[in-house]
Amino acid sequence: MKERNTIQRQLTLQAVRELACHPTAEEVYRYVSARRPDVSLATVYRNLNMLSARGDITKVQMPDMADRFDHNTHPHYHLHCIRCGAFRDLEIPYQELLDQQAAGSSGYQIDSHQIVFQGLCPSCQEHQ
């Protein structure tokens, strides 16, 4: 059965692309519902998960926090400020060697890895 590209799914993808701050599902929902008030939060979650599963966006899973969604689907790292919540890409090369090392020591077939570095952003450091 062919997957339909619904207006709700298009708006969800548009939100992740335009809200370049790595939005949460709630932030995506606010964007989508401002344009289509009939769209439910459950629909946004379902579409985010579908878009992530088919590789159109990346889901960044955050322990004890809301997942983030990223329009950049290439392997890369992230920074998260533990004070203000800022979340952004970290511009350093992706280390494929980590995948190989993890596979060698675990016996797993490693496809990729995600790393989120946490600390204080420059702005929060200034206001300490």
C-alpha positions in Angstrom: 0.0 0.0 0.0 1.4 3.4 -1.0 2.0 5.9 1.7 0.0 9.2 1.2 1.8 12.5 1.6 -0.9 14.3 3.5 -1.0 18.0 4.2 -0.5 17.2 7.9 2.7 15.3 7.1 3.9 18.1 4.7 3.3 20.7 7.5 5.1 18.5 10.0 8.2 18.2 7.8 8.0 21.9 7.0 8.0 22.7 10.7 11.1 20.6 11.4 12.9 22.4 8.5 11.8 25.9 9.4 12.2 25.5 13.2 15.9 24.9 12.8 16.3 24.8 16.6 15.8 21.0 16.7 12.1 21.3 17.8 10.3 19.0 20.2 7.0 17.4 19.1 5.2 20.0 21.2 6.9 22.8 19.2 6.1 21.1 15.9 2.5 20.8 17.0 2.3 24.5 17.8 3.6 25.3 14.4 1.3 22.9 12.6 -1.8 23.7 14.6 -1.4 27.4 14.0 -1.8 26.6 10.3 -4.2 23.7 10.6 -6.2 23.8 13.9 -7.8 20.5 13.2 -4.5 18.6 13.4 -4.1 16.7 16.8 -0.9 16.2 18.8 -1.2 12.5 18.2 -1.2 13.1 14.4 2.0 15.2 14.8 3.7 12.5 16.8 2.6 9.8 14.3 4.0 11.9 11.4 7.2 12.7 13.2 7.8 9.0 13.8 7.0 8.1 10.2 9.2 10.9 8.8 12.0 9.7 11.1 11.5 6.0 10.2 11.7 6.8 6.4 14.8 9.0 6.9 13.3 12.4 6.0 14.3 13.7 9.5 16.4 12.5 12.4 15.0 11.8 15.9 17.4 12.8 18.6 16.4 10.8 21.7 17.1 12.6 25.0 17.0 10.7 28.2 14.5 12.1 30.7 13.7 14.9 28.2 11.5 15.4 25.1 13.0 14.0 21.9 14.2 16.5 19.4 13.8 16.4 15.6 16.4 17.5 13.1 16.1 18.3 9.4 19.8 17.4 9.0 19.8 13.7 8.3 23.6 13.3 7.9 25.4 11.8 10.9 26.5 14.6 13.2 26.7 15.6 16.9 24.7 18.0 19.0 25.2 20.5 21.9 22.6 21.0 24.6 22.7 23.8 27.2 21.7 22.4 30.6 20.6 25.9 31.8 18.6 27.6 29.0 17.8 24.4 26.9 19.5 25.7 23.7 20.1 22.8 21.3 22.2 23.0 18.2 24.5 21.1 15.8 28.2 20.7 16.7 30.4 21.3 13.7 33.0 18.6 14.2 33.6 15.6 12.0 31.5 12.5 12.6 33.8 9.8 14.0 33.0 6.6 12.1 35.9 4.9 13.9 33.6 4.8 17.0 31.2 2.6 15.1 34.0 0.2 14.2 35.4 0.2 17.8 31.9 -0.4 19.3 31.2 -3.2 16.8 34.6 -4.8 17.5 34.2 -4.8 21.2 30.5 -5.7 21.4 29.8 -8.1 18.5 27.0 -5.8 17.4 26.5 -4.6 13.9 26.7 -0.9 14.4 24.9 1.3 11.9 25.5 4.7 13.6 25.7 6.6 16.9 24.3 9.7 18.4 26.1 11.9 20.8 24.7 15.0 22.6 27.3 17.0 24.5 25.8 18.8 27.5 27.1 21.9 29.3 26.6 25.6 29.5 26.3 27.7 26.3 28.5 30.9 26.0 25.5 33.1 26.9 24.7 31.2 30.1 28.4 31.2 31.0 28.4 35.0 30.7 25.5 35.2 33.2 26.9 32.9 35.8 
